[in-house]
Amino acid sequence: MTEFSFKPDSVELGSQTNFVPSFDPLIPHPEHVRNPYKVYAELRTNAPIYKSPHGVLIASRYKEISQILKDPSFGRGYFYFENMADRLGSAILKQPVYDSARNMMLMKDRLDHLRLRSLFEKSFSHKSIEKMRSFMRQMMYELIDAALAKTSFDIMLDLAFPLPSAVICHMLGIPKQDWHKFNKRSATGSRALEPAPLNPLELAQQNQSVNEFREYFQWLIEVKKKEPGDDLTSMLVTAEAQEGNITRPETIDNLRMMFIGGVETAVNTIGNGLLALYKHPEQLQKLKNQQELLPNAVTEILRYDSSVQITPRQAREDILIGGVSIQAKETVLCIIASANRDPDAWDRADEFDITRRSSYPLSFGGGPHYCIGSQLAKVEAEVALQSIFERMPNLYIDISNPQWLSNTVVFRGLKSLPATV
């Protein structure tokens, strides 16, 4: 079997009504968090499109997920807020965290999505990201020097999180003296992306975070109006002046989105990548000896242990996917991390192989909502790994008991990764 040569369907997708997986894939049970791939394999084998007890459909195979992500009959924001209002009451949409989300490119579709995305594309082009390599490398050297001054340190706290956070601050033109305001991992707002609704305390915390972001970016926009620079915020301020481009609330909330989408994904890719490499010492040594494999290795890291595990889509209209009838307004949760381990799409799907070729994982989604920051996340991971290999040749990482983020099923990442040199 060659890469991406699909086998005929071995499961009648719509017939698995009695199947119950070992763990609910939408609840962060400790055992599922440690190894979600067992449940993903169960779903692919027994119910590739599974009707969960929560009332949403869950897709787990590469074939169906790839189709859903690319099919214009599905969208990221279609009916999302309407469904939320039906479940929780219309007042929920006035909460700052959801009011903010409604302005984000991430939650727009079709013309509104294209309108906003076009304003960001230049900043996230391959050419623009490549220009930032030297800045990223310098940041990593500074972070590594600070870590080396300690007897022991934490990969996640001291290296993996500060790099992407600093990169986004730099791209947005945030004054360096303010970067510390954005160095809390919990402040990225990613909790609101989970399938489980926010409890009252979480809602209050998310609302406070949104209000703080909004206040800061309103101030930053006024600064950039007076003293524009070569940064994304200044570019959006200029775009605001032309009617129909972007509104002020959209500018502010999409700047906030840069931290939600641009930090956590890269942080987890760096951490998951180092863990995978140290769990496979032969692959680690091969990469150290052949650093030209770095881009390929990062792609394999993204496939093998994706930072983003699940992405939702809503059906615009009634549609049939793999023999399953999906109704308009229904939500399908696509487990892209399961698609990336689908043996019908990859030879040796559960093996970690940095020399794997013809690998096109769904880690950044697909179709119109393919992650605009994909190249940024890849280059950040390349720079981080290369810098660590160069400056910490004798790095020891404790992989005996990885501590995973415990309150998420959408993201997969480490809380900590102790290390010494």
Backbone hydrogen bonds, N-H to C=O, Kabsch-Sander energy under -0.5 kcal/mol:
donor,donor_aa,acceptor,acceptor_aa,energy
4,F,345,A,-3.3
5,S,2,T,-1.7
6,F,4,F,-0.9
13,L,11,V,-1.0
15,S,12,E,-1.9
16,Q,13,L,-0.7
17,T,15,S,-1.4
19,F,16,Q,-0.5
27,I,24,D,-1.8
29,H,27,I,-2.5
33,V,29,H,-2.8
34,R,30,P,-2.1
35,N,31,E,-1.8
38,K,35,N,-0.8
40,Y,36,P,-2.0
41,A,37,Y,-1.9
42,E,38,K,-1.8
43,L,39,V,-2.5
44,R,40,Y,-2.5
45,T,41,A,-2.1
46,N,42,E,-2.7
47,A,43,L,-2.3
50,Y,58,I,-2.9
52,S,50,Y,-0.9
52,S,56,V,-2.7
55,G,52,S,-2.1
57,L,331,T,-1.9
58,I,50,Y,-2.3
59,A,333,L,-2.2
60,S,48,P,-1.9
65,I,61,R,-2.2
66,S,62,Y,-2.8
67,Q,63,K,-1.5
68,I,64,E,-2.5
69,L,65,I,-2.7
70,K,66,S,-1.3
71,D,67,Q,-1.9
74,F,71,D,-2.0
75,G,314,Q,-2.4
80,Y,77,G,-1.6
81,F,77,G,-0.6
83,N,79,F,-3.2
84,M,80,Y,-1.8
85,A,81,F,-2.5
86,D,82,E,-2.0
87,R,83,N,-2.0
88,L,84,M,-3.0
89,G,85,A,-2.1
92,I,89,G,-1.6
93,L,90,S,-1.4
94,K,91,A,-1.6
95,Q,92,I,-1.4
98,Y,95,Q,-1.0
99,D,95,Q,-2.8
100,S,96,P,-2.7
101,A,97,V,-1.3
102,R,98,Y,-1.8
103,N,99,D,-0.5
103,N,100,S,-1.4
104,M,101,A,-1.4
107,M,104,M,-1.3
108,K,105,M,-1.7
112,D,109,D,-1.0
113,H,109,D,-0.8
114,L,110,R,-2.7
115,R,111,L,-2.6
116,L,112,D,-1.9
117,R,113,H,-3.0
118,S,114,L,-2.3
119,L,115,R,-0.6
119,L,116,L,-1.1
120,F,116,L,-0.7
120,F,117,R,-1.3
121,E,117,R,-1.4
124,F,120,F,-1.1
125,S,122,K,-1.2
129,I,125,S,-2.5
130,E,126,H,-2.6
131,K,127,K,-1.5
132,M,129,I,-1.4
133,R,130,E,-1.4
136,M,132,M,-2.6
137,R,133,R,-2.8
138,Q,134,S,-2.3
139,M,135,F,-2.4
140,M,136,M,-2.5
141,Y,137,R,-2.4
142,E,138,Q,-2.0
143,L,139,M,-2.4
144,I,140,M,-2.9
145,D,141,Y,-2.5
146,A,142,E,-1.9
147,A,143,L,-2.1
148,L,144,I,-2.9
149,A,145,D,-0.9
150,K,147,A,-1.8
153,F,419,A,-2.3
155,I,153,F,-0.5
155,I,417,L,-2.5
158,D,154,D,-3.1
159,L,154,D,-0.5
159,L,155,I,-1.7
160,A,155,I,-3.2
161,F,156,M,-2.3
163,L,159,L,-1.4
165,S,161,F,-1.8
166,A,162,P,-2.4
167,V,163,L,-2.3
168,I,164,P,-2.3
169,C,165,S,-2.2
170,H,166,A,-2.5
171,M,167,V,-2.5
172,L,168,I,-2.3
173,G,169,C,-0.6
173,G,170,H,-0.9
174,I,169,C,-2.5
178,D,175,P,-2.5
179,W,176,K,-1.4
181,K,178,D,-1.9
182,F,179,W,-2.0
183,N,180,H,-1.3
185,R,183,N,-0.6
187,A,184,K,-1.5
188,T,185,R,-1.4
189,G,186,S,-0.7
192,A,189,G,-1.0
193,L,190,S,-2.0
194,E,191,R,-1.8
203,L,199,N,-3.0
204,A,200,P,-2.2
205,Q,201,L,-2.3
206,Q,202,E,-2.9
207,N,203,L,-2.6
208,Q,204,A,-2.2
209,S,205,Q,-2.2
210,V,206,Q,-2.6
211,N,207,N,-2.6
212,E,208,Q,-2.2
213,F,209,S,-2.5
214,R,210,V,-3.0
215,E,211,N,-2.3
216,Y,212,E,-2.3
217,F,213,F,-2.9
218,Q,214,R,-2.1
219,W,215,E,-1.6
220,L,216,Y,-2.5
221,I,217,F,-2.5
222,E,218,Q,-1.6
223,V,219,W,-1.8
224,K,220,L,-2.6
225,K,221,I,-1.9
226,K,222,E,-1.2
227,E,223,V,-2.8
231,D,229,G,-1.5
232,L,171,M,-2.9
235,M,231,D,-1.8
236,L,232,L,-2.3
237,V,233,T,-2.3
238,T,234,S,-2.0
239,A,235,M,-2.0
240,E,236,L,-2.0
241,A,237,V,-0.8
241,A,238,T,-0.8
242,Q,239,A,-1.5
243,E,241,A,-0.7
245,N,242,Q,-1.9
251,T,247,T,-2.4
252,I,248,R,-2.5
253,D,249,P,-2.5
254,N,250,E,-2.1
255,L,251,T,-1.7
256,R,252,I,-1.7
257,M,253,D,-1.6
258,M,254,N,-1.0
259,F,255,L,-0.6
259,F,256,R,-1.3
260,I,256,R,-1.3
261,G,257,M,-3.0
262,G,258,M,-1.7
263,V,259,F,-0.9
264,E,259,F,-0.7
267,V,263,V,-2.8
268,N,264,E,-2.3
269,T,265,T,-1.8
270,I,266,A,-2.2
271,G,267,V,-2.3
272,N,268,N,-3.3
273,G,269,T,-1.8
274,L,270,I,-2.2
275,L,271,G,-2.3
276,A,272,N,-2.4
277,L,273,G,-2.5
278,Y,274,L,-2.5
279,K,275,L,-1.7
280,H,276,A,-0.8
283,Q,280,H,-1.3
284,L,277,L,-0.6
284,L,280,H,-1.9
285,Q,281,P,-2.6
286,K,282,E,-1.8
287,L,283,Q,-2.2
288,K,284,L,-2.3
289,N,285,Q,-2.2
290,Q,286,K,-1.8
293,L,290,Q,-2.3
294,L,291,Q,-1.7
297,A,293,L,-3.0
298,V,294,L,-2.6
299,T,295,P,-1.8
300,E,296,N,-2.0
301,I,297,A,-2.5
302,L,298,V,-2.4
303,R,299,T,-1.8
304,Y,300,E,-3.3
305,D,301,I,-2.3
306,S,303,R,-0.5
309,Q,307,S,-0.6
309,Q,410,V,-3.9
310,I,410,V,-1.0
311,T,334,C,-2.1
313,R,332,V,-2.0
314,Q,75,G,-3.0
315,A,330,E,-2.3
316,R,73,S,-3.5
317,E,73,S,-0.6
319,I,326,I,-2.8
321,I,319,I,-0.5
321,I,324,V,-2.7
322,G,320,L,-0.5
324,V,321,I,-2.0
326,I,319,I,-3.3
326,I,324,V,-0.6
327,Q,325,S,-0.5
329,K,315,A,-3.0
330,E,327,Q,-2.1
332,V,313,R,-3.1
333,L,57,L,-3.2
334,C,311,T,-2.7
334,C,332,V,-0.7
335,I,59,A,-2.8
335,I,333,L,-0.7
336,I,309,Q,-0.6
336,I,334,C,-1.6
337,A,309,Q,-1.7
338,S,335,I,-0.8
339,A,335,I,-1.9
340,N,336,I,-1.9
341,R,338,S,-1.5
342,D,339,A,-1.4
345,A,342,D,-1.9
346,W,342,D,-1.7
349,A,346,W,-0.7
351,E,348,R,-2.2
353,D,351,E,-0.7
356,R,353,D,-1.7
360,Y,358,S,-0.6
365,G,362,L,-2.4
369,H,366,G,-0.8
370,Y,367,G,-2.0
371,C,364,F,-2.7
374,S,371,C,-1.5
377,A,373,G,-2.4
378,K,374,S,-2.2
379,V,375,Q,-2.5
380,E,376,L,-2.5
381,A,377,A,-2.0
382,E,378,K,-2.5
383,V,379,V,-2.9
384,A,380,E,-2.5
385,L,381,A,-2.6
386,Q,382,E,-2.6
387,S,383,V,-2.5
388,I,384,A,-2.1
389,F,385,L,-2.5
390,E,386,Q,-2.2
391,R,387,S,-2.8
392,M,388,I,-2.3
395,L,392,M,-1.8
396,Y,420,T,-3.4
398,D,418,P,-2.1
399,I,397,I,-0.9
403,Q,416,S,-0.8
404,W,402,P,-0.8
405,L,413,G,-3.2
412,R,307,S,-2.8
415,K,403,Q,-3.4
416,S,403,Q,-1.1
419,A,153,F,-2.6
420,T,396,Y,-2.4
